[in-house]
Amino acid sequence: MKKTLIALLLILTLILVGCGNDKNSTNTTINAIENIETNIPDVDNGVVEETEEVVTETEEAAGGEEQAPEEETSDEAVIDPTGKIFSQLTGLELTEEESLKRPYVVMLDNHYKARPQAGLSDAEVVYEVLAEGLITRYMAVFQKNEPEVIGPVRSSRPYYIERALEFNPLYVHVGGSTQALTDIINYKMADVDGLSVGAGVFYRTSHKKMPHNAYSSHDGIRKEANRKNYFTEVEFAGMPISYEKYDLDGNQANEVTIWYKKPSGSDSTGYSVSFEYDEANENYLRYVNSSPHKDEETDIHLSADNIIVQKVFHKTIDSAGRRQVSMVGSGDGYYINKGTYIKITWKKTGIYDQTKYYYEDGSELILNPGVTWVQVITTSMEPSIE
């Protein structure tokens, strides 16, 4: 009888162990399948066009319910002695309700067939960084503003994630590279992926062709966050901002131009970004290839109160032209504000750490209030400042 009982216990143990191994094996298989990316470049008018990333994804592999913070915490918006609350993104006054909203960041397409974009006139911080084929992509940060139309939304890359994590945000994209999707899972990001969302979050438009026509909205993004039970109130560091305007002690900067892609025999236009100082409004109007950069939905001419040009190490890592962009590290750059520029340095010590900027004397840079555009360039590039 004892021998029979022992044999039964051994069989039961083997069954349980086998089930555990099957579960781990299944998860590994799911993760491998989900990180498949189809990306076949073609050439049109001398510009490499990147096709839609096709990635199969399930909510379980994307992390399901968010696990990062153990409890809800509110962001540490700065409150002055009069009781006013100021944004950690812009330094502008917020209501208490606005200050508690979790930021979200959106990956926006900047292929010439995707322009103009919708939603950028409401963005509070915008990053522009090279993707493949010398084509840049935008990452826009929103907290207070609620754009009705945002797009075209495009795919993720690892170095954008490294910046997005600084805001503990909802992360909005459509697919991504294999490494980016792996990072989203590993970092337990509050993921809003257009390839795995619920109904009514993303839609395709007919006035642009795939993959440059995926759009969303503030309401759709917040709806998806609620469906996935993501935290609505989180803590994030933000950037040091002066809540009153101050003047820089620097050199004149009436116009700033950055060439991400120089004209060539196969592409006579190339791709340039410029900012022209508007003295009346004390901000910079933004231009793309010398034409006003306007929001597709609002027709507002985009502008920046603060411009940061950040020089970062870039390296091409595969035949599709994907890049390693070393956001964690240090380097130099420029800060441009109110018709003046100064040289600065920057440092980011870890994936989750906020990128910090410094004056030449080593003290931390304090931004003026308003919208900030961060133009990330290679270490060999140099902006033209006049």
DACOR-V409411 format. One record per residue. N is the residue number from 1. RES is the residue in three letters. SS is DSSP state (H for helix, E for strand, C for the rest). NEAR is the number of other C-alpha atoms within 8 Angstrom. Layout:
{{N | RES | SS | NEAR} {N | RES | SS | NEAR}}
This chain:
{{1 | MET | C | 4} {2 | LYS | H | 5} {3 | LYS | H | 6} {4 | THR | H | 7} {5 | LEU | H | 8} {6 | ILE | H | 8} {7 | ALA | H | 8} {8 | LEU | H | 8} {9 | LEU | H | 8} {10 | LEU | H | 8} {11 | ILE | H | 8} {12 | LEU | H | 8} {13 | THR | H | 8} {14 | LEU | H | 8} {15 | ILE | H | 8} {16 | LEU | H | 8} {17 | VAL | H | 8} {18 | GLY | H | 8} {19 | CYS | H | 8} {20 | GLY | H | 8} {21 | ASN | H | 8} {22 | ASP | H | 8} {23 | LYS | H | 8} {24 | ASN | H | 8} {25 | SER | H | 8} {26 | THR | H | 8} {27 | ASN | H | 9} {28 | THR | H | 8} {29 | THR | H | 8} {30 | ILE | H | 9} {31 | ASN | H | 10} {32 | ALA | H | 8} {33 | ILE | H | 8} {34 | GLU | H | 10} {35 | ASN | C | 13} {36 | ILE | C | 10} {37 | GLU | C | 10} {38 | THR | C | 8} {39 | ASN | C | 10} {40 | ILE | C | 7} {41 | PRO | C | 9} {42 | ASP | E | 8} {43 | VAL | E | 8} {44 | ASP | E | 7} {45 | ASN | C | 6} {46 | GLY | C | 7} {47 | VAL | E | 8} {48 | VAL | E | 9} {49 | GLU | E | 10} {50 | GLU | C | 9} {51 | THR | C | 10} {52 | GLU | C | 8} {53 | GLU | C | 12} {54 | VAL | C | 9} {55 | VAL | C | 12} {56 | THR | C | 10} {57 | GLU | C | 9} {58 | THR | C | 8} {59 | GLU | C | 8} {60 | GLU | C | 6} {61 | ALA | C | 11} {62 | ALA | C | 11} {63 | GLY | C | 11} {64 | GLY | C | 8} {65 | GLU | C | 7} {66 | GLU | C | 12} {67 | GLN | C | 7} {68 | ALA | C | 6} {69 | PRO | C | 5} {70 | GLU | C | 5} {71 | GLU | C | 4} {72 | GLU | C | 9} {73 | THR | C | 7} {74 | SER | C | 8} {75 | ASP | C | 11} {76 | GLU | C | 7} {77 | ALA | C | 9} {78 | VAL | E | 8} {79 | ILE | E | 9} {80 | ASP | C | 7} {81 | PRO | C | 5} {82 | THR | C | 5} {83 | GLY | C | 6} {84 | LYS | C | 9} {85 | ILE | E | 13} {86 | PHE | E | 14} {87 | SER | C | 12} {88 | GLN | C | 12} {89 | LEU | C | 9} {90 | THR | C | 13} {91 | GLY | C | 13} {92 | LEU | C | 9} {93 | GLU | E | 8} {94 | LEU | E | 12} {95 | THR | C | 7} {96 | GLU | H | 7} {97 | GLU | H | 7} {98 | GLU | H | 9} {99 | SER | H | 14} {100 | LEU | C | 11} {101 | LYS | C | 11} {102 | ARG | C | 12} {103 | PRO | C | 11} {104 | TYR | E | 11} {105 | VAL | E | 13} {106 | VAL | E | 11} {107 | MET | E | 14} {108 | LEU | E | 13} {109 | ASP | E | 15} {110 | ASN | C | 12} {111 | HIS | C | 11} {112 | TYR | C | 5} {113 | LYS | C | 8} {114 | ALA | C | 12} {115 | ARG | C | 8} {116 | PRO | C | 8} {117 | GLN | C | 16} {118 | ALA | E | 13} {119 | GLY | C | 14} {120 | LEU | H | 10} {121 | SER | H | 12} {122 | ASP | H | 9} {123 | ALA | C | 12} {124 | GLU | C | 14} {125 | VAL | E | 13} {126 | VAL | E | 12} {127 | TYR | E | 11} {128 | GLU | E | 12} {129 | VAL | E | 10} {130 | LEU | E | 11} {131 | ALA | C | 11} {132 | GLU | C | 11} {133 | GLY | C | 8} {134 | LEU | C | 8} {135 | ILE | C | 11} {136 | THR | E | 13} {137 | ARG | E | 13} {138 | TYR | E | 12} {139 | MET | E | 12} {140 | ALA | E | 14} {141 | VAL | E | 12} {142 | PHE | E | 13} {143 | GLN | C | 12} {144 | LYS | C | 8} {145 | ASN | C | 8} {146 | GLU | C | 10} {147 | PRO | C | 9} {148 | GLU | C | 8} {149 | VAL | C | 11} {150 | ILE | E | 14} {151 | GLY | E | 13} {152 | PRO | C | 13} {153 | VAL | E | 17} {154 | ARG | C | 13} {155 | SER | C | 11} {156 | SER | E | 14} {157 | ARG | C | 10} {158 | PRO | H | 10} {159 | TYR | H | 10} {160 | TYR | H | 9} {161 | ILE | H | 12} {162 | GLU | H | 12} {163 | ARG | H | 12} {164 | ALA | H | 11} {165 | LEU | H | 12} {166 | GLU | H | 14} {167 | PHE | H | 10} {168 | ASN | C | 12} {169 | PRO | C | 12} {170 | LEU | E | 13} {171 | TYR | E | 13} {172 | VAL | E | 14} {173 | HIS | E | 14} {174 | VAL | C | 12} {175 | GLY | C | 14} {176 | GLY | E | 13} {177 | SER | C | 13} {178 | THR | H | 9} {179 | GLN | H | 9} {180 | ALA | H | 12} {181 | LEU | H | 12} {182 | THR | H | 10} {183 | ASP | H | 10} {184 | ILE | H | 12} {185 | ILE | H | 11} {186 | ASN | H | 7} {187 | TYR | C | 6} {188 | LYS | C | 11} {189 | MET | C | 15} {190 | ALA | E | 10} {191 | ASP | E | 9} {192 | VAL | E | 13} {193 | ASP | E | 11} {194 | GLY | C | 11} {195 | LEU | C | 9} {196 | SER | C | 10} {197 | VAL | C | 10} {198 | GLY | C | 7} {199 | ALA | C | 5} {200 | GLY | C | 6} {201 | VAL | C | 13} {202 | PHE | C | 12} {203 | TYR | E | 8} {204 | ARG | E | 7} {205 | THR | C | 8} {206 | SER | C | 6} {207 | HIS | C | 5} {208 | LYS | C | 9} {209 | LYS | C | 8} {210 | MET | C | 8} {211 | PRO | C | 8} {212 | HIS | C | 13} {213 | ASN | C | 15} {214 | ALA | E | 14} {215 | TYR | E | 13} {216 | SER | E | 13} {217 | SER | C | 13} {218 | HIS | H | 11} {219 | ASP | H | 8} {220 | GLY | H | 11} {221 | ILE | H | 12} {222 | ARG | H | 8} {223 | LYS | H | 9} {224 | GLU | H | 12} {225 | ALA | H | 14} {226 | ASN | H | 8} {227 | ARG | H | 8} {228 | LYS | C | 9} {229 | ASN | C | 8} {230 | TYR | C | 10} {231 | PHE | C | 9} {232 | THR | C | 9} {233 | GLU | C | 11} {234 | VAL | C | 13} {235 | GLU | C | 9} {236 | PHE | C | 9} {237 | ALA | C | 10} {238 | GLY | C | 9} {239 | MET | C | 10} {240 | PRO | C | 8} {241 | ILE | E | 11} {242 | SER | C | 11} {243 | TYR | C | 9} {244 | GLU | C | 6} {245 | LYS | C | 7} {246 | TYR | C | 6} {247 | ASP | C | 5} {248 | LEU | C | 9} {249 | ASP | C | 6} {250 | GLY | C | 7} {251 | ASN | E | 7} {252 | GLN | E | 8} {253 | ALA | C | 12} {254 | ASN | C | 10} {255 | GLU | E | 11} {256 | VAL | E | 12} {257 | THR | E | 11} {258 | ILE | E | 10} {259 | TRP | E | 10} {260 | TYR | E | 13} {261 | LYS | E | 9} {262 | LYS | C | 9} {263 | PRO | C | 9} {264 | SER | C | 8} {265 | GLY | C | 5} {266 | SER | C | 6} {267 | ASP | C | 10} {268 | SER | C | 7} {269 | THR | C | 8} {270 | GLY | C | 12} {271 | TYR | E | 11} {272 | SER | E | 13} {273 | VAL | E | 13} {274 | SER | E | 13} {275 | PHE | E | 11} {276 | GLU | E | 11} {277 | TYR | E | 13} {278 | ASP | E | 9} {279 | GLU | C | 8} {280 | ALA | C | 4} {281 | ASN | C | 5} {282 | GLU | C | 10} {283 | ASN | E | 13} {284 | TYR | E | 11} {285 | LEU | E | 13} {286 | ARG | E | 14} {287 | TYR | E | 12} {288 | VAL | E | 11} {289 | ASN | C | 10} {290 | SER | C | 8} {291 | SER | E | 6} {292 | PRO | E | 10} {293 | HIS | C | 10} {294 | LYS | E | 12} {295 | ASP | C | 15} {296 | GLU | C | 9} {297 | GLU | C | 8} {298 | THR | C | 8} {299 | ASP | C | 7} {300 | ILE | C | 7} {301 | HIS | E | 11} {302 | LEU | C | 12} {303 | SER | E | 10} {304 | ALA | E | 13} {305 | ASP | C | 14} {306 | ASN | E | 15} {307 | ILE | E | 12} {308 | ILE | E | 12} {309 | VAL | E | 12} {310 | GLN | E | 13} {311 | LYS | E | 12} {312 | VAL | E | 13} {313 | PHE | C | 8} {314 | HIS | E | 10} {315 | LYS | E | 7} {316 | THR | E | 8} {317 | ILE | C | 8} {318 | ASP | C | 7} {319 | SER | C | 5} {320 | ALA | C | 8} {321 | GLY | C | 10} {322 | ARG | C | 10} {323 | ARG | E | 11} {324 | GLN | E | 9} {325 | VAL | E | 9} {326 | SER | C | 9} {327 | MET | C | 10} {328 | VAL | C | 10} {329 | GLY | E | 8} {330 | SER | E | 10} {331 | GLY | E | 10} {332 | ASP | E | 10} {333 | GLY | E | 12} {334 | TYR | E | 12} {335 | TYR | E | 12} {336 | ILE | E | 12} {337 | ASN | E | 12} {338 | LYS | C | 11} {339 | GLY | C | 11} {340 | THR | E | 13} {341 | TYR | E | 13} {342 | ILE | E | 12} {343 | LYS | E | 10} {344 | ILE | E | 12} {345 | THR | E | 13} {346 | TRP | E | 13} {347 | LYS | E | 11} {348 | LYS | E | 13} {349 | THR | C | 8} {350 | GLY | C | 6} {351 | ILE | C | 10} {352 | TYR | C | 7} {353 | ASP | C | 9} {354 | GLN | C | 10} {355 | THR | C | 10} {356 | LYS | E | 10} {357 | TYR | E | 10} {358 | TYR | E | 12} {359 | TYR | C | 12} {360 | GLU | C | 8} {361 | ASP | C | 5} {362 | GLY | C | 6} {363 | SER | C | 7} {364 | GLU | E | 8} {365 | LEU | C | 9} {366 | ILE | C | 8} {367 | LEU | E | 9} {368 | ASN | C | 14} {369 | PRO | C | 14} {370 | GLY | C | 11} {371 | VAL | C | 13} {372 | THR | E | 13} {373 | TRP | E | 12} {374 | VAL | E | 12} {375 | GLN | E | 11} {376 | VAL | E | 12} {377 | ILE | E | 12} {378 | THR | E | 9} {379 | THR | C | 9} {380 | SER | C | 4} {381 | MET | C | 7} {382 | GLU | C | 6} {383 | PRO | C | 9} {384 | SER | E | 8} {385 | ILE | E | 8} {386 | GLU | C | 7}}
